[in-house]
Amino acid sequence: MSKLLETMQTVFPQECFAAGLSISGRGRRFSVQSNLPGKAVGIDLDRCEPWPQGKKRCDGLFVCIPPASKSFLIVLVELKGSGKQDAFDQLLATTKILCRKSTERLKPHSSSIVQSFQSCQLRGHEKNVLGIVVTKESLPIKPLEKKKARKQGLRLKSVTKKTLVTNVSQLTDWFNSTI
């Protein structure tokens, strides 16, 4: 078992983990291919019960360790068939819950998690958070949404596809090119 998976299991119960680094819903599918074992872990947030009751969330969360990197990349994924208006709100709400300042009961920044990542020589995500909306039709990102997202350390990307299969390097490139 990889150290990354082991660490993530201290925050999320087993039923939350995405089988084969893939999530699907609303006629859409998102998948991360990793030729480097232990360098990506997927969480299917729709199947995850420890989420604070009544709070919005996106469909998936992926933690990826880019090659030769000392920090990891958080990828939040929202799958939309229709009704895409609230996609960015769901990504922002998820970011807020997972944020260090969150008062919610889910604590991904607990000292045991931080120590575990440090033992792998990782500094954390350093605000490397990419939000992806996989949707049927193009989703323009309004300047106000972009500004609000950046304030929370989130970069947004909309992808028009039914099935999006990607890898850690491409996700890193998208993060670096998304302003």
N, C-alpha and C positions, 0 to 999 in steps of 0.2 A: 504494500500500500504506500502511496506517495505521501510525503510530509504535508503537501498542500491539501490533499484530501483529508488526511488525519486532522489537520488544523480546522478545516471547514466543518468537520463532524462535531467539533466542540461547540459550534454555534447553531447548526441546523440538524434536525433529526434525519435519519436514514431515508424516510419517505420523500424528503425534499429533493434528493439528488436526481438530476436528469440522466436518464438512461442513455448511454452512448453520446454524451455531450450534445443532446438534441432536445428541443422542446417543440411542441406543436399545439395549434389551436386556431379557431376561426378560419380554417382553410389555409393556414400559413404554417411554415416550418422554418426553424432556425437551428443550424448545426455548426459546431466548431470541430474541424478536423485537427488533430494534434499528432504529428509524427514524433513529438518529444513526449514520451509518457510522463505523467505527473506534472505537466506544465499548464494544464487547464482543468477546471472543475466547473460543472454546471449545476445550478439550482433551479428547479421548476417551482417558482413561487406560488403558482396556482394550486399546487399540491402541498404547500407548506403551511402548517397550522400555527407555528409560533408567532405569526404576524400579528401585530396589535389589532384587536377587533375594531371594525368600522373604518380602518385606514386604507386608503387607496394603495395599490401596488402594481408594478408591471408584471409581465408574465415570467420573465426569467432573469437570472443573475449569473454571470460567468466571471470567474476569477482566472486570469491568464498571466503566465510569467513569460514575457517576451525573451527571446534568446539574448544572452549576454547582458541582461538587465538586472539591476539591483532593486528595482521596484516592480510591483505588479500592476496590471491593468484590470479595472472593474468594468464589465460590459453589462449594461442593463438593456433588456430586450422587451419590446411591446409588439405583440402580433395583432394586426388589425385587419378584419375583413371589411367592415364598414363601421360607421360611428367613430371615426378617427379623431373627432374634435378633442377628446380628453386624453389622447395618447401622451402628449407632452406633460400634462398634469400628473399622469400616473408615473412617469419617469421621475419627475421632480419630487413627488410624494415619497417614492421609494428612496431616492437619494437622501431626503430629509430624515427618514426613519433610520437609515444606515449611518447617518452622519455622527461624528464623535459627540456632538452636542445634544444628541437625541435623548429625550427623557423617557422614551418608550422602553419596554422590557427587553427588546432584542439588542444586545450589546456586542456588536462585532469589533469594538475597539477595547474590549476588556484586556486587562494586563496579561492574562494567560494567552490570548490570541496574539498580542503584540510580541510577547516573549517567544512564542512558537515561530512566528515569522522571522524574528531576529535570529533564532537558532539556525534558520535556513539562509542566513546572510541577506535577508530582504529587508528593506527599509519601510515597507508598506506601499500603499498605492500613490502617495504623494499627490493626491487630487487628480489622478489619472482615471477619470470616469467617463466612459463613452455610453451615450444613450442611443439605441437604434430602434427605429420604428420600421417594422416590415409590414408593408401595406399594399393594397391592390392598386391604388392610384397615388400619384405624387402628393406629397404632403409638404407644402411650403412652411418653412420655419420663419415665423415673424420676428422682426428685430427685438421686440419686447420679450418674447419667449426665449430667444437666444441670450439676451442680457440676464434674464432671471435665472436661466440654467447656468450660465458662466459664474454667477454670483455664488452658486452652490457647488461649483467645481465640476459641472457636468457639461460635456460637449455633445451636441445633438447631430444625428444623421438619420435621414429617411431613405429607405431602400424600397423600390417598387419591384417586388418579386413574390411569387407564390412560395418558393422554397429558396432559402438563402443558405448556402454551404460556404463557409469561410474558414480561415485559419488564424492562428495567433499573430502571424506577421502582418496579414492584411488588416486585422483589427487594429494593430499598433499603427499602421500607416494611416488608417482612417482617423484615428485619434489625433495623430500629429498633423494631419491636413485639415481637420475640422476646426474652424475658428469660432 
